[in-house]
Amino acid sequence: MNDQQAPEPFEPVDEDWQTALAVVAHPDDMEYGGAAAVARWTAQGKKVVYVMVTSGEAGIDSMSPEDCGPLREAEQIASAAVVGVDTVEFLGHPDGVLEYGLPLRRDIARAVRRHRPDIVITSNFRETYGGVFLNQADHIAVGRATLDAVRDAANRWVFRELVAEGYEPWNGVRAVWAAGSPESRHAVDTTKHFDKGVASLAEHKAYLAGLGGAMADPQEFLEGFGRGAGSRLGTRFAVPFEVFPLR
C-alpha cells in the first residue's frame, strides 16, 4: 500500500491586472519556467517589464566576464522579444556574489517606483527547488530583496533619495509572485504558449552551449517543468507560483 498523498491541485492565479514587473538575478532566470506565462499575458494585452539585477557575466566558464556580460544582455533582449517584452533593464550588480542588503533593496524599489506595476514577479528564493536540489545564492538574495523592496517602494520615508530623484512612492503592487517555488499553491495554464517559452529559452544560445547537460535542451527541460505543474492545474503545461498578497 502506498501511503504517500498526491499533492493538492493548484489554484489558477488571478489574471485581473494589466502591468507586471519581473525582477530576477540573471539573464535566463525568467526563461527557465516563466517565459511561457509571460507570452500568455502579453497575448492578453498585458504589459510585462524585465529587470535583471546582474548581466550574468559569471555564467559561462569559457568566457571572460567582460565579454560574457554584453553577450548575455543581447541574448536576454532577444529572448524577451519572443514573448512580447520590449523593455529589459540591467541593474549592473555583480553576478555570483549578490548580497541581500540596502543597496539591492533600494535599486529594486527604484525600479518598482519607475514602472508602477500591479504585480511583481521574481524567481524561487527558497533554499531548494524541492528535495535536495539547492537554489543559487543570487536567486535567494534577489527574491527576498524584492519582497522587501515592494514595501520600500510604497513608503515615502524609506530611501528618501528616490523621491529626490523624481520617483514618487508606489503602493499599487497587489502581490509578489515567485515562479517555480516548491511552496507554490497557484499556477497559470501555459499550454497554448509553451512553444513560445521554448523559443525564448533557446535564444540564450551561448549560455546553453556553455551549460551542457539536461538544462541545455530547452524543449526537454521545459516539458518536464511544465508537465509537472500542469498535472496539478488540470492542464497540459503550467507555470507554478508562490503568491504573496500585499493588498
Salt bridges, closest charged atoms under 4 A:
GLU11 OE1 - HIS186 NE2 3.67
GLU15 OE2 - ARG40 NE 2.72
ASP28 OD2 - ARG72 NH2 2.47
ASP29 OD2 - HIS26 ND1 3.12
ASP29 OD1 - HIS139 NE2 3.24
GLU31 OE1 - HIS204 NE2 2.94
ASP86 OD1 - LYS47 NZ 3.91
GLU89 OE1 - ARG114 NH2 2.66
GLU89 OE2 - HIS115 NE2 2.91
ASP95 OD1 - HIS26 NE2 3.15
ASP107 OD2 - HIS93 NE2 2.71
ASP107 OD1 - ARG106 NE 3.96
ASP107 OD1 - ARG110 NH1 2.85
GLU127 OE2 - ARG144 NH2 2.64
ASP138 OD2 - HIS26 NE2 2.87
ASP148 OD1 - ARG151 NH2 2.45
ASP152 OD2 - ARG105 NE 2.85
GLU165 OE1 - ARG110 NE 2.84
GLU168 OE1 - ARG156 NH2 3.11
GLU183 OE1 - ARG185 NH2 3.83
GLU203 OE1 - LYS205 NZ 3.21
GLU223 OE1 - ARG227 NH1 3.60
GLU242 OE2 - ARG126 NH2 2.40
